[in-house]
Amino acid sequence: MTPRSSLTSRPSRRALLAGLAGVGSAALLTGCGLRTGTAAGGGGASRTITLCATEDAPYQEPVRIAERLLAERGWELKTTFVTDIIQPNIAVDRGEFDANFFQHIAHLKQFNADNGTSVVPAFNVYTSPAGLFSTRYSSLEELPDGARISVPVDPSNNGRALRLLAQAGRITVREGVSVIRLSQHDITANPHGYEFVEVDQQSLALTIEDADAGFLFARQSAKIGLPISESLLFETAEDAVPFRVVVATREGFRDTEAGRALREAFQSEEVRRWYADYLDGALGTEAWGDDPQEAIAALEI
C-alpha cells in the first residue's frame, strides 16, 4: 500500500481549471497530441467526421465499433485519443473537431460557463453514477471522526461527494448551491471533522487505499473490485442525470447528415451490447432516448 502521505491536497480546483483553459492554445493542443485541423463532418460533400475522445476503455471500444459501422455506410470517423479534460472542448469550439466524447453533461455546462465556449451535447451514450467507497470500512457509521475523504478536483464532480454526505446528514452545506458549484467553501457544518483531499479524477481509484473513504465512479469501483452494493453512499438515478456521458459537438452539427450518422453508430445495438457486457453492465444506456439538451438547459449552475 502506498504511504498515506502520498495523498496530498491539490491546488484550488477553480484556479486549476481556469489556468489550464487559459493555456489551451494551438501550441498546447499540438504538443499534447491533439493536432489542430479543420472539422469536416458538417459541410459540403465530405464523408469524414472528426472526433476527439478520451483514452479509456468505455470510450475507446465504442468508438472502434462506431468507426466500423460508419465505414460500412461510407463514412470515415477519424478519432484522436487524448488524456485530459480541457483540450477536447476547446478544439470542438474552435471548429478543429466535429465532436468529442469524454464528458458528462454537468462538466460541459460548467466548462462553457467558465470559458465562454458554446459546445452542445448531441446525444447520450452512457450513464456514469458514482458513490463513496472505502477499503477500510464497511458502512458510513464506521467512518471515524477526522476521516480523510478523497474527492475529485474538477469542479463538476467535486460537489457530488459533498452532496452525498449532506444528504446522509454527515455534513451541512449552504442551501441553493448547484451540485456543480458546490465546494468545501460551502460546508457550513462538519461535525465529524472530515478532511477532504482533492485529487485528479483519473487518480481516484489509485488513491482510494490512501484515504479512509473516497469518491469513485461506478466504472472505477468495478475495476478495482468494489461493487456498488458495498458503497457507503451511492447516487440515485435522479441524482445521476446531470452526469450522463455525451457526445458533444459544435452548434448545428447534431442535425446534419454527419451528426445523424454519428448518433446512429454510437447508439447501435452493437454498442449497447458492449456496454451491457462491460463491468457487468455498470454503465447503463437507458438514457439513449432522452434529449441531453433538455437536461443541460434544466441544470442550474
C-alpha positions in Angstrom: 0.0 0.0 0.0 1.2 3.5 -0.8 2.0 5.5 2.3 -0.8 7.8 3.5 1.4 10.8 3.0 1.2 10.3 -0.8 -2.4 11.6 -0.8 -1.8 15.3 -0.7 -4.0 18.4 -1.1 -4.2 19.9 -4.6 -4.4 23.5 -5.8 -7.8 25.2 -5.9 -10.0 23.3 -8.4 -11.4 26.5 -10.0 -7.9 28.0 -10.3 -6.7 24.8 -11.9 -9.5 24.7 -14.4 -9.1 28.4 -15.3 -5.3 28.1 -15.6 -5.5 25.1 -17.9 -8.1 26.6 -20.1 -6.1 29.8 -20.3 -3.2 28.0 -21.9 -5.4 26.0 -24.3 -3.5 27.4 -27.3 -2.8 25.8 -30.6 0.7 25.0 -29.3 -0.7 23.2 -26.3 -3.1 21.2 -28.4 -0.4 20.1 -30.8 2.1 19.4 -28.0 -0.3 17.1 -26.3 -1.1 15.1 -29.4 -4.4 16.9 -30.3 -3.3 18.4 -33.6 -5.3 21.3 -35.0 -7.1 20.9 -38.2 -10.5 21.7 -39.8 -13.6 19.8 -38.8 -15.0 18.2 -41.9 -18.2 16.4 -40.9 -20.8 19.1 -41.4 -20.4 20.7 -44.7 -20.1 20.0 -48.5 -19.7 16.5 -49.8 -17.3 15.4 -47.1 -17.8 12.0 -45.7 -15.3 12.4 -42.9 -16.2 13.0 -39.2 -13.5 14.1 -36.8 -13.8 13.1 -33.2 -11.7 13.7 -30.1 -12.2 11.1 -27.3 -10.6 10.2 -24.0 -8.1 7.3 -23.8 -10.1 4.8 -21.7 -11.9 1.6 -22.3 -15.6 2.8 -22.1 -14.7 5.3 -24.7 -12.2 3.6 -26.9 -14.1 0.4 -27.6 -17.5 2.0 -28.5 -15.5 4.4 -30.8 -14.0 1.4 -32.6 -17.4 -0.1 -33.1 -18.7 3.3 -34.4 -15.8 3.6 -36.8 -16.6 0.2 -38.3 -20.3 0.8 -38.6 -19.8 4.2 -40.2 -17.3 2.8 -42.6 -19.9 0.3 -43.8 -22.1 3.2 -44.6 -19.5 5.2 -46.5 -18.2 7.4 -43.7 -14.8 7.8 -42.2 -14.6 8.5 -38.5 -11.1 10.0 -37.7 -10.5 9.8 -34.0 -7.8 11.4 -31.9 -7.5 10.0 -28.3 -6.3 12.3 -25.5 -6.0 12.0 -21.8 -7.0 15.4 -20.4 -10.4 17.1 -19.9 -9.6 20.6 -21.2 -8.5 20.3 -24.8 -11.5 18.5 -26.3 -14.0 21.3 -25.7 -11.6 24.0 -26.9 -10.9 22.1 -30.1 -14.5 21.5 -30.9 -15.4 25.1 -30.1 -12.7 26.3 -32.5 -14.0 24.0 -35.2 -10.9 21.8 -35.2 -13.0 18.7 -34.5 -16.6 17.9 -35.2 -17.3 16.2 -31.9 -15.8 15.0 -28.7 -16.6 12.0 -26.4 -15.2 12.3 -22.9 -17.5 14.2 -20.6 -20.8 14.3 -18.8 -23.5 17.0 -19.1 -22.5 18.8 -15.9 -18.9 19.1 -16.9 -19.9 20.5 -20.3 -22.2 23.1 -18.8 -19.6 24.1 -16.2 -16.9 24.4 -18.9 -19.0 26.5 -21.2 -19.9 28.9 -18.3 -16.3 29.3 -17.1 -14.6 29.6 -20.6 -17.2 31.2 -22.9 -17.4 28.2 -25.2 -20.6 27.1 -26.9 -20.2 23.3 -27.2 -23.5 21.5 -27.0 -24.5 17.9 -26.1 -25.6 16.0 -29.2 -26.8 12.7 -27.6 -26.4 10.5 -24.6 -24.0 7.5 -24.6 -23.9 6.0 -21.1 -24.9 6.8 -17.5 -22.0 7.5 -15.1 -23.3 7.2 -11.5 -20.9 7.5 -8.6 -20.6 7.0 -4.9 -18.5 6.9 -1.8 -16.4 3.8 -1.2 -13.9 2.6 1.3 -11.4 -0.3 1.5 -11.2 0.1 5.3 -14.8 0.5 6.5 -18.0 -1.3 5.5 -20.5 1.3 6.5 -20.9 5.0 6.8 -21.4 4.6 10.6 -17.9 3.1 10.9 -16.2 6.0 9.3 -14.3 7.7 12.1 -14.2 11.4 13.1 -11.4 13.1 11.2 -11.6 10.7 8.3 -9.7 11.6 5.2 -12.0 11.5 2.2 -10.7 11.8 -1.4 -12.8 13.8 -3.9 -12.3 14.8 -7.5 -10.5 18.1 -8.1 -12.6 19.1 -11.2 -15.5 21.5 -10.4 -18.3 19.5 -11.9 -17.6 16.3 -9.9 -16.2 17.8 -6.6 -19.6 18.6 -5.2 -21.1 15.2 -5.8 -19.3 13.7 -2.9 -20.3 16.6 -0.7 -23.9 16.3 -1.7 -24.0 12.6 -0.8 -22.6 13.3 2.6 -25.0 16.2 3.1 -28.0 14.1 2.0 -26.8 11.5 4.6 -26.7 14.1 7.3 -23.0 13.9 7.9 -22.2 17.5 6.9 -24.3 20.6 6.2 -23.9 22.7 3.1 -25.2 26.1 2.0 -28.7 25.8 0.6 -29.4 26.7 -3.1 -25.9 25.9 -4.4 -25.9 23.8 -7.5 -24.1 20.5 -7.2 -21.7 21.5 -9.9 -20.8 24.6 -8.0 -20.7 23.0 -4.6 -17.3 23.0 -2.9 -15.7 22.8 0.5 -16.2 26.6 0.9 -20.0 25.8 1.0 -19.7 23.5 4.0 -21.4 25.2 7.0 -21.1 22.3 9.5 -18.6 19.4 9.6 -19.4 17.8 13.0 -17.2 14.8 12.2 -14.2 16.8 11.2 -13.8 15.1 7.8 -10.7 16.1 5.9 -11.4 16.4 2.1 -8.4 15.8 -0.2 -8.8 16.8 -3.8 -7.2 14.5 -6.5 -7.3 14.2 -10.2 -10.4 12.2 -11.2 -8.2 9.7 -13.2 -6.3 9.0 -9.9 -9.4 8.4 -7.7 -9.1 4.6 -7.8 -5.3 4.7 -7.4 -5.6 6.7 -4.2 -8.6 5.0 -2.5 -6.4 2.9 -0.3 -4.6 6.0 0.9 -7.8 7.5 2.2 -10.4 6.4 4.8 -13.1 6.8 2.0 -13.2 8.1 -1.5 -15.5 9.2 -4.3 -15.4 6.8 -7.2 -17.3 6.5 -10.5 -19.1 3.2 -10.9 -16.7 2.0 -13.6 -13.7 2.8 -11.3 -15.1 0.9 -8.4 -16.0 -2.1 -10.6 -12.5 -2.2 -12.0 -10.9 -2.5 -8.5 -13.4 -5.0 -7.1 -15.7 -2.6 -5.1 -19.2 -3.4 -6.2 -22.0 -0.8 -5.9 -23.6 -2.9 -3.2 -20.6 -2.3 -1.0 -20.6 1.5 -1.3 -21.0 3.7 1.8 -23.2 6.0 -0.2 -24.4 6.0 -3.8 -26.3 8.4 -6.1 -29.9 7.8 -7.0 -30.9 7.6 -10.7 -32.3 11.2 -10.4 -29.1 12.5 -8.9 -27.1 10.9 -11.8 -29.0 12.6 -14.6 -26.5 15.6 -15.0 -23.7 13.1 -15.1 -24.7 11.2 -18.2 -21.8 10.9 -20.6 -22.5 12.5 -24.0 -21.0 13.1 -27.4 -20.8 16.9 -27.7 -20.5 19.0 -30.8 -20.4 22.5 -32.1 -23.8 24.1 -32.5 -25.7 23.0 -35.6 -23.8 19.8 -36.2 -26.2 17.4 -34.4 -28.9 17.8 -37.1 -26.6 17.4 -40.1 -26.3 14.2 -42.1 -23.0 13.6 -40.4 -24.4 14.3 -37.0 -27.3 11.8 -37.5 -24.9 9.2 -38.8 -22.7 9.6 -35.8 -25.6 9.1 -33.4 -26.9 6.0 -35.2 -23.4 4.4 -35.0 -22.9 5.2 -31.3 -26.5 4.2 -30.4 -26.4 1.0 -32.3 -27.3 -2.4 -30.9 -23.6 -3.4 -31.0 -22.6 -0.6 -28.8 -25.5 -1.3 -26.4 -24.4 -4.9 -26.1 -20.8 -3.8 -25.5 -21.9 -1.7 -22.5 -24.1 -4.4 -21.2 -21.1 -6.8 -21.1 -18.6 -4.3 -19.8 -18.1 -4.5 -16.0 -21.4 -6.4 -15.6 -23.4 -3.5 -17.0 -22.1 -0.9 -14.6 -22.6 1.8 -17.3 -26.2 1.9 -18.5 -27.5 3.0 -21.9 -31.1 3.5 -20.7 -31.0 7.3 -21.5 -30.5 7.0 -25.3 -34.0 8.2 -25.9 -33.6 11.3 -23.8 -32.5 14.7 -25.1 -29.4 15.9 -23.3 -30.0 19.4 -24.4 -33.1 19.4 -22.2 -31.0 18.1 -19.3 -28.3 20.7 -19.8 -30.9 23.5 -20.0 -32.5 22.5 -16.8 -29.2 22.2 -14.9 -28.5 25.2 -12.7 -25.0 26.4 -12.1 
